[in-house]
Structure formats: C-alpha cells, structure tokens
Amino acid sequence: MIDHISVQVTDPAASAAFYDRVLAPLGGARLFERDGGRVIGYGRDFPSFWIGPADTGGPAREAHLAFTARDRTAVRAFFEAAVAAGAEVLHEPRTWPEYHPAYYGAFVRDPDGNNVEAVCHVPG
C-alpha cells in the first residue's frame, strides 16, 4: 500500500551516514539525490524511503519506520550496523510473539530520535 515515505531530519549529512550504514544489510541503498545531497531517496529498485532537511518549523515528531529484512541474519546485521553507527538501542533482536509467532525485529533510534526497526516475518 505504501509507495514511499519521507522524514525530515535536522542534519541531512549525519542522517545519510546513518541510513547508508543501516539500510545496506537490508539491501537498501541511495538511489537518488537532489539539492546537493540534502534530499536522498533510498530503496532496492526505486526510492521508497526519503530523508530531507526539516524546514517546516516547530519541533520534530517521532516517527516509527519498519524496514523489511529478508531473514533474521539481516535483522541482526541491521542492528549491529546501527549500534556501530552510535544509535540508541530500544530493543535488541528478538521474536515478538505478541505480534505473531514468526515476528523477529530489532529497534533503534536514528540521529533525530525516530524509532527505526528491521523486521523479518519468516520463521527462523
């Protein structure tokens, strides 16, 4: 149902460095840049996740972003990359049976405080 999503960031370079690192284990990469690299589109085949500078004024609001991982190894690689990038750990990789028996996810905070998750729905 979702074609793409965009979040505002306070420091596009810092956020780009974070997402470059944590999306790579999930098969994501920078696919598009404009405005001198201040607006960046990530994806596998087309840009479905975008970051850009906060320019609407007012405080930033936390968003929850869940990226699909092909398997549990990719969830763990995402988590390790996020920790290495300095992300705050919200939840280490584990099964979340309250969502469904095969739900395996890890949660961290990005440089702007957003709750970022990698999730695999395939049994381990």
C-alpha positions as CSV (number, residue, x, y, z in Angstrom):
1,M,0.0,0.0,0.0
2,I,2.8,2.5,0.7
3,D,4.6,3.8,-2.3
4,H,7.1,5.9,-0.4
5,I,7.7,7.7,2.9
6,S,9.7,10.8,3.7
7,V,11.0,12.0,7.1
8,Q,12.5,15.4,8.0
9,V,16.0,15.4,9.5
10,T,17.9,18.1,11.3
11,D,21.3,17.1,9.9
12,P,21.0,15.6,6.4
13,A,24.7,14.5,6.3
14,A,24.5,12.8,9.7
15,S,21.2,11.1,8.9
16,A,22.5,10.0,5.4
17,A,25.6,8.4,7.0
18,F,23.3,6.5,9.5
19,Y,20.9,5.3,6.8
20,D,23.7,4.4,4.4
21,R,25.0,2.1,7.0
22,V,21.9,0.5,8.5
23,L,20.0,0.0,5.3
24,A,22.8,-1.8,3.5
25,P,22.3,-5.1,5.4
26,L,18.6,-4.9,4.3
27,G,19.5,-4.5,0.6
28,G,18.8,-0.7,0.6
29,A,21.0,1.9,-1.0
30,R,21.0,5.5,-2.0
31,L,19.2,5.7,-5.4
32,F,18.5,9.4,-5.8
33,E,19.9,12.7,-4.5
34,R,18.9,16.3,-5.1
35,D,19.6,19.7,-3.6
36,G,23.3,18.9,-3.2
37,G,22.7,15.7,-1.3
38,R,20.3,17.2,1.2
39,V,17.4,15.2,-0.1
40,I,18.1,11.5,-0.5
41,G,15.9,8.6,-1.7
42,Y,16.7,5.0,-0.6
43,G,15.4,1.8,-1.8
44,R,16.1,-1.5,-3.6
45,D,14.6,-1.0,-7.0
46,F,13.2,2.5,-6.6
47,P,13.4,5.2,-3.9
48,S,10.7,4.4,-1.4
49,F,12.3,6.0,1.7
50,W,13.3,9.6,1.7
51,I,15.1,11.9,4.0
52,G,15.3,15.7,3.7
53,P,16.0,18.8,5.8
54,A,13.5,19.9,8.4
55,D,12.1,23.1,7.0
56,T,8.5,23.3,8.3
57,G,9.4,24.8,11.7
58,G,8.3,23.6,15.1
59,P,9.6,20.6,16.9
60,A,10.3,17.3,15.2
61,R,7.9,14.5,16.0
62,E,9.0,10.9,16.4
63,A,8.1,8.5,13.6
64,H,8.3,4.7,13.6
65,L,9.9,3.3,10.5
66,A,9.9,-0.5,10.0
67,F,12.1,-1.9,7.2
68,T,11.6,-5.4,5.8
69,A,14.5,-7.8,6.3
70,R,14.8,-10.9,4.1
71,D,15.9,-13.0,7.1
72,R,16.9,-12.9,10.8
73,T,20.5,-12.6,9.9
74,A,19.7,-9.3,8.1
75,V,17.9,-8.1,11.2
76,R,20.9,-8.8,13.3
77,A,23.2,-7.1,10.7
78,F,21.0,-4.0,10.7
79,F,21.1,-3.9,14.5
80,E,24.9,-4.3,14.6
81,A,25.4,-1.6,11.9
82,A,23.1,0.8,13.9
83,V,24.9,0.2,17.1
84,A,28.3,0.7,15.4
85,A,26.8,4.0,14.0
86,G,26.0,5.1,17.5
87,A,22.3,4.5,17.6
88,E,20.4,4.3,20.9
89,V,19.2,0.7,21.4
90,L,15.5,0.4,22.0
91,H,15.1,-3.4,21.6
92,E,17.8,-5.9,20.7
93,P,16.9,-8.5,18.0
94,R,14.3,-11.0,19.3
95,T,11.0,-12.7,18.5
96,W,7.9,-10.7,19.3
97,P,5.1,-13.3,19.7
98,E,2.6,-10.7,20.7
99,Y,2.6,-9.6,17.0
100,H,2.8,-13.1,15.5
101,P,4.9,-16.2,16.1
102,A,7.5,-15.5,13.4
103,Y,7.8,-11.7,14.0
104,Y,11.5,-11.1,14.6
105,G,12.7,-7.5,14.9
106,A,15.2,-5.0,16.3
107,F,14.6,-1.4,17.2
108,V,16.9,1.6,17.5
109,R,16.8,5.4,17.4
110,D,18.1,7.3,14.4
111,P,20.0,10.6,14.8
112,D,16.7,12.5,15.0
113,G,15.1,10.3,17.6
114,N,12.9,8.3,15.3
115,N,12.1,4.6,16.2
116,V,13.7,2.6,13.4
117,E,13.1,-1.2,13.1
118,A,14.2,-4.0,10.9
119,V,11.7,-6.9,10.8
120,C,11.6,-10.3,9.4
121,H,8.3,-12.3,9.2
122,V,9.8,-15.6,8.2
123,P,10.2,-18.3,10.8
124,G,13.8,-18.8,12.0
